[in-house]
Amino acid sequence: MKKTSPEPREEDKIPPPVPAEPGYSSTDGEATDDPVASLQGDLDRFRDLALRTQADFENYKKRAARERDEGIKYANRSLLERLVPIVDNFELGLFAAREEGERSPIYSGMSM
């Protein structure tokens, strides 16, 4: 039987977060004595980041929908371009069979 050690492996250990230096605001890079102002600056920065991320996601959804619609449109276009010559050939064959008479086996087969 193999024993497993209760100690976490070296790569599983997560380093603790580094505390910010007191009196230092990370938003403007200047030393401040007011921790509330520092926290307010961080809050403003994170709100701005959240709004930008939300706007980026909305733009992504619109772009993905537009690309999906264009893909369907152009896929149908390709299909129709391949079908037009087939329909033309059937019409020509039906016209040629009609000239032989409507009782001809070619006409009855083409008109099905």
N, C-alpha and C positions, 0 to 999 in steps of 0.2 A: 504494500500500500504506500502511496506517495503522499508525503505531508506537504501541505501548502502553508506557506508562511503568512501570518496575519499582517506582516509589513507590506505596504504598497510598494510596487516596483518604482524604480527611479523615474521612468517616463510617465508613470501614472500620477506622480505628485504634481500638484498645481501650486505654483508660487503664490504667496499671499499678495494682495494688492498693495502697491506702494502708496503710503499716505501722502497727501499733498503737503507741501511745506506750509506751515501756518503763516498767514499774512501775505500769501502770494496768490494772485489771481491768474489762472491759466488762460483767460480770455484776452486780456490786454497785455499781459507780460510785465505788468508793473506791480510793485509791492504795495499791498493795501493793509490797513489795520482793521478794516471792517470785514469780518467773515460773512456777514449777511450780503454785502455787495458782491463778494466773490461768488457766493452761492447763486445770487440772482443772475450774475453774468453767465454762470454755467447753465442755469435754467434757460435763459434766453438762447444760448447757443444750441442746447438740445432741442428746444422747441423749433428753432429754425431748421435744424437737421431733420426733425420729424416731418415738418411741412414739405421740405424739399424731397424727402424720400416718398412721401405720399403723392406729390405731384409727378415724380418720376414714374411711380407705379401706374398712375392714371394714364400717363402718356404711353407707357408700355402696353396697357390693355387696349387703348385705341389703335396703336400701331399694329398689334397682333390681330385685332379684328379686321382691320383694313387689309392686311396681307392675306388673311384667310379668305376674305371675300374676293380679292383679286386672283388668288390661286384657283378658286372655284370657277370664276369667270373665264379665266384663260384655259383652264382644263376643258370646260364646255366648248370653248371656241375651237380648240384642237379637235375635239370629237366631231363637231359639226362640219369642220373643214374636210374631215375624212369621209363623212357620210354624204355630202353633197354629190360627189361624182357617182356614188353608188345609186342614189336616187335618180340622177340624170340618166344613167345607163338603163335603169328599169323603165323610165319613161320612154326612152328611145326604143327599147325592146317591145314595149306594149304598143307603141305607135306602129312599129314594123309588123307586129303580129296582127294588128287590127286591119292592116292593108290586105292581109291574106284572108281575112274573114273572121267574124266573131266566133265561129264554130271551130276554128283551128285549135289543136291541142296546145300550141304555144301560147295563144291568146288566153285560153282558159287557165293555163298554168301560171301565166304572168299576172293575171288579174286576181288571183287568190291572194 
